[in-house]
Amino acid sequence: MLRTVSRSFASVRWSLLGACFVAAQFNDAHAGSGNAPRNVLVIVADDVGIDMIHQFGSHPASAPTPNIDQLCAEGVSFMNAFTDPICSPTRAGIMTGRYAVRSLIGRPIHEWQNAWSLPITTPTLPKLIAQHAPTPVAMSAVGKWHLGTANNGGALHPNLSGFPYFSGILGNFSFGSEYTNWTKVVNGVSSTTTTYATTDQVDDAIARIGAMPEPWFLYLGFSAAHIPFHAPPANLHTYNLSGPPDATPVEHYRAAVQAMDTEIGRLMQSIAPEVRENTTVIFLADNGSVTDAVLPPGIPNQSKGTLFEGGVRVPFLVSGAGVAYPGSRCYALVQGVDVFNTTLDALGIDPYLASTPTNGIDGISLLPYLERPWAPSEREFIYAQRFEPNGPPPYTSAGYMVRDARWKYVDRGGPGNLFFDLASGSNAEQVNLLDQPLNAEQTEAIKRLRGYLKRILM
């Protein structure tokens, strides 16, 4: 799903001089509307596709997630939500409100390397909150970060990116580390901990909520359910695990998802009722499920890391303060970058304060959908991509996906491009319409999708 790219960095910069196409669809009535700011809790799961959360995928083998289900019952579930197919680009989009083509993060970051990562000069979510909130907002980030490198902020990257407080892990578990033996960083200071990572991350989230005055913004990035496969503490799941985790990844992976859900329940129960009433909770995953844990009707080689639906379609909900119709479902097209606008909007801040002549904002606020979940989609299309290396072009390889409510186009170079009619059934992505002559309706659809893609990449 990758293609060679030879565009110059200058061409990308010039393509951003105009107003962002998607940003123009933003509902101005909610752009820093001046309402009393709420608390905002953003929770990001790692490698958890819609097949893992019953509310979104209804997979017969989805993990038990009663606490996420409860958040759905108290909120709006976005049934057509998408991210990039891998972690760092999605997390960069949350922090910047920009597609990967603008954040220049297109592949996972290795935090120990001297390589491109999110520049500490970037206008990020916490920086804008600190600069423009009508009322001072206390802020903390907890858990997995995955946006910095050794030559760009190092262990202080989360703090230099705008968070006054950070505790967690800078990237993935690596070099022999695991969920019960890992390097924890607190405001730039590293130490080794043996506390189960999911539990530790919720412990810290509870502590920060207790320490911060209202209004507050807490970003909680889980490491779960990313590899390594492992057996979580028995009190956090109901699976009867046997055999080495790598030999039975399906059960161990689902146990990790259930353990995360259990700890989310503990987190929510720790928040006083009067605080919860004033808190908007945003939950999403950074990409689809891992290959080794995908079961039919899912397709393993169309999961995490790919631009197929299994790689980019994720669970996404907004719960709590501002929800007019709890338990409703919204079928509008939404993206991970929308967390940026939604968070700022909930705090009474205009997200376009971060927009510059060379960097548009690609997100939209989802707050209007909390009031009218049946409202038509503000987005005409969804966009996702992956490329490498991180940083400005030229890239050694890249792939692009654009889709609307029905049609999907994947540009991976020449004869390998893909075009699907997603309304054709569960096997829609098994039938490439480009393998046969297109009829008039299909021709018009692919022309429209290619036009959307050109507006972003021109």
N, C-alpha and C positions, 0 to 999 in steps of 0.2 A: 504494500500500500504506500510505497515510497517512490519519490521521483527526484531526479537531479534538478537542481534549481541554479540558475546563473544570474538572477536579477542582482543588480547592484544595490548597495545600501542606500545610495542617493535616490534611487527610484522609489524605494519604500518610503523614505522621508517625504518625498514630493507627493506620494499618494495619500498621505495623512493630512495634507494642508487643508483639505475641505472638511466640512462637518461630517462626523461619523454617520453613516447611513442608518444604522440601527438606533443610534442615540436620538436621532430626529423623531423617533416614534415614542419617546418618553412622554408620560402623562404629566404635563406641566402643573396640573393641580396638586401634585404630590411632591413637587421639587422644593424641599425645604419649606413646607407649608406653614411653619411657625407653631404647629401643635406642640403641646408639652412633651418633651423628650421622654421616651421609654427606655428601660433597660433593654439591651439586645444581647442575646446569647446565640452565638453561631457555633454549631457542632458539625464537624466534618469527619465522616467515616472514611476509611482507607480501603479501596478495592472491594466495595460492596455494591453490587449491581441490583437492579430491580428484582432479579430472581431470588435474592436473599431476603427481601422484605415482603411479607405476604400482602400487605396493603397495596403494593405497586405491581407485583408480578404474579401473585397467586400461584407460585410454583408449588407443586405438591411436596417438594422436599426443602422448602424454605426454612430457615432457622426460626425457632420461637422468638418473637420480638414483641412481647406484650407492652413494653414501655414505649417503644416507638409507635406501636399501634395506638396507644393512649394519646400520644402527641397528635397523631392523625385525627383522632376523635375530637380533640380540642382545637383543631386547626383546619387548614386547607391543604390537601394533598395535590401536588402538581404532577399530573400523570404523563405529561410530555416534557420531561426535563432532561437536559443534556449538559455534558461537560466535555473537556478534551479527554482523549483516551488514556492518559497517564497523569501521574500525580502532580509534579511540580508545575506544569502549565495551568492546571485547574486552580491550584492554590495561588499562583501568581495572578490569575484572573480575579479571584476573590479579593485579593489585596489591592488591585489596581483598577478593576472594572474594565479591563482591556483584553481583547483577544491576544492569543499568543503572537500573532504577527506584529503586535505593538509592544507587548511586554518583552518579546524576544526570548521567551522561555518556551522551548518546543519539545524538550525531552527531560527525563529525570535528572536532577542535579546531584552530583557527588560532592558532599560538603567538604571533604578532605582535599579536594583538588584545587589547583590554581587555575580556575576556568571562569567563564562567564556565568554570572548569576544575577538575580534581581538587584540592580544598582541601589545603593543606600540613599541615593539622591532622588529616587522615584517618589512621586506623590502617592502615598499609600493611604489606605483606609484609616489607620490610627493617626497619621499625620494630619489628615483633613479634619478628623474629629477634634484633635487638639487645637487646630487653628480656627475652626469655624463654628463649633458647637455653641448655640445660644446660652447654654448652661454648661459649666465645666463637667466633663465626663471622665470618670475613673476608668482605666483600661488595663487589661492584662491579656496575655496570650499564654496558653498552656498546651503542652503536648507536642505533636510533631510539627516542625517548621518547614524544612525542606526547600528553602529559597536562597540560602547563602552559601558561600564557599570560603576557603581558607584565605584567599587573597581579597575578599570583599566582605569585610566585617567580622569574619570568623565566628567565634562563639557569641559575639555581641550583635550579630546581624539582626535578630528580631528586635533588639532594643534600638539599634540605629535606624531600623525601618519604622520606628514610631511608637513601639510599645514600652511604656515605663517599666513594666514587669514582664519577664518571661521565665517560665520553668518548663523544661521538657527535653526533647531529643531533637538534635539539629537535622537529622535525616532519617534514613532507614536503619534497621539493625544490620550491622556489617562487621567484618573482621572478627567473627566469632561471637559477637554480642547477640543476645536473645531477650525475650520478653521478661525473663527473671534475672538478667545480668546485663546491664546496659549503662552507658554513660549519660548521666543527667546533667543538664546545664541550667543553672539558675543565675540570671543576669550576668552571663559571661563566665561564671565559675563552674568548673566541671568536677564531678565526682562519680563514683560507681555506686549503683544501687541494685539491690536484688528484689525490690518490690515489683510485683507483677505490673507491667507498664500500664495496662488499662485501668487498674485500680489506682496506681500512682497518679495518673492524669486526672482522674475524677477527684481523688483526695485534694489535689492542688486546686482544681476548679472550685470545689466547695470552700476551701480556705480563702481563695481570692474573692469569691462572692461575699463571704462573711467580712472581709477586710475592706471592701470598696464601698464608699457611700454612693447612694443613687443620685443621678442616673449613672449606669455603668455599661461598659461593653466588654464582654468576655469572648475570646476566640478559643475554642477547644478543638484541637486537631488530634484525633485518635490515631494511634499506630495500627489498631485493629481494623480489618482482619488481614493486613498485609503479611506476607511470609516473614519469618519462618513459621511453617505449620507447627503447632504446639498444643499441649493439653493445658487449658486454663485451670485455675483453681476450681476444685470440684463444686464448691458452693455457688459458683457463678453460672453453671450450665447443667443441663439434664442429660447429656449424651453419655452413653456407655462406651468410652474410648478404649480401644485395644490396638496393639501393634504400634510400630514406630510411626510418628506423625506423617513422615514423607511417604510411607507405604499406604496410609489411609487418610489422604488429605481431605476428602469430602467431609468426613465426620469431624475432623479436627478444625477445619476451617469454619464449619457451621457452629461448633462450640465456641470459637472465638467471637463470632458474630453475636451469639446469644450472651456471652459474657459481657460484651460491650453494651448490649441492651440492658442487662441487669444493672450495670454500673450507671447507665443513663437514668434508670429508675431511682437509684440511690441519690444521684445528683438532683433530680427534680424534687424528690421528697425532702431534700435538705433546705430547699428555698421556702421561706415563710410565705403563707398564702397571700398576704397583702403585697409582697414583692413580686410573686408570680403574676398577680393580676396586672402589674405594670411592666411585664417582661414579654418581649417578642422573641420567640425561639425559632431559629432557622436551622433545619437539619438537612444535610445532603451528603452524598458520597462524591469522591473526587474522580471516580471512573468506574467501569464495570468490574465484574467479578474475575478472579484469577482463573486461568485456564484449567488448572488441575482440579478445581472445585466445581466446575460447571457440569450440570447433568442435563440430559434431554428433557424438554425440547430445546434447551439451550445448546449452542454449538461451541465447543471449546476453542477452536481456532478463529472464532469471531467474537472473542471476549476482550478482556483488558488488553490494551496496547493496539487495538485495531479500530478502524473508523466504522465498523459495523455497529448495529444497534447495541449488541452485547458489550461493546467497549465504551460507548458514549452515553447510553441512556441510563439514568440513575434515579434512585429515590430522592425526593425533594419535598419538603413540607415547611410550612410556616404556621406556628401555633401560638396561642396566648393572646396578648394584648393586640387589639385591632381587628380580631376575627369576628365578623358579624354572623357567620353561619357555620358554627363548629361542625366538624365531620363532613364537610363538603369536599368535592373533587373539582379541580380546575383542569381543563384540557387545553388551555392556551400553551403555546410554545414558550418555554423559559430556558435559561442557561445559567451556568455557574457564575458568570460575571454579574448576574443580576443581584447576587448577595451584596455586592458593593453598593449599588444604588439603594437597595432596600434598607440596608443598615443605616446609611446616611439619612435617608428619608425619615426613618423612624426616630432619628435623633434631631430632626428639624434642620437638616443641612442640605443645601443644594449640591448634588454630586458634580455638577458641571464646573464647580470651583476648581476641580482637578484637571479640567480640560485645557489644553494648550493648542496653539495653531498646528503643532506637529504631532499631537497625541490626543485623539478623540476618546470619548468614553463609550464603550460598547454595551454597557448594561442598561437595564431599565428597572424602575422600582416595581415591586410586586404588591405594594400596599393597596392599590386599587382593587386587585383581585381578592383581597381579604374582605372587602366590602361587597364585591360583586363577582363571585367566583365563576359565574356563567358568562362574564363579559368576553367579547371576541378577543382573539389574540392580538396583542400590541405588536408582535413580531410577525413579519412575513416569512422569515426563514430562520434556520439554525445553522450556525457555522462552527466547525471544529477542525483542528489540524494537528499534525505532529511534524517536527523537523529536527535535524541535527546538523552541526552542533548548535548549542545555545548561542545566542548573540545575533549580530546582524548578518545578512546574507553576504556572499553566496553560501548555500547549504549543500552538503554532500547528498542529502536526500530529504524528501518532504512528501507529505500527502495531505489532501484537503477534502473536506466533506461539507456539503451544503444540502439542506433538505427543507421542505415545507411540510404542510400537514399531510401530504400524500406522497410526493415524489422525492427521491433522494439521488444525488449525484456525488460520486467519489472520483476525484481527479488524482490519478497516480501515474500519469504519463502515458500518452499515446494509446496503444491498443489495450492496455490494462485498465482503462477507465471503466467505471461501473455506473449503471443507471437502473434504479429499482422503482417499481410501483408498490409502495408500502400498503396499499389497500387490497392487494391481491391475495393476502392470506398469511399464515404463519411462516411459510417458506419464501416470503417475498424476496429476501436477499440471497436466495439460491438461483434466481432467474435474472440474469443480466440482460436487460432489454437491448443493449447495444450489440448483442449477438445476432440480432435479426433486424430487418427494416422497421423503422419507427412509423407509426400511424400519425395522423395530423395532431391528435391530442398529445401524444408522447413527444412529438417534435416541438410543440409549443412549450411543454413543460420543461424539457431539457434546455431549451433556449433561455427560459426564464431563470432557471437555476444557475446556468453559466453566467448570466448577467449579474446575479447576486454575487457570485464568486469574484467576478471581474471588479465589482465595485470595492471589494475588500483588498484585492491583491494588485490592482492596476499600478 
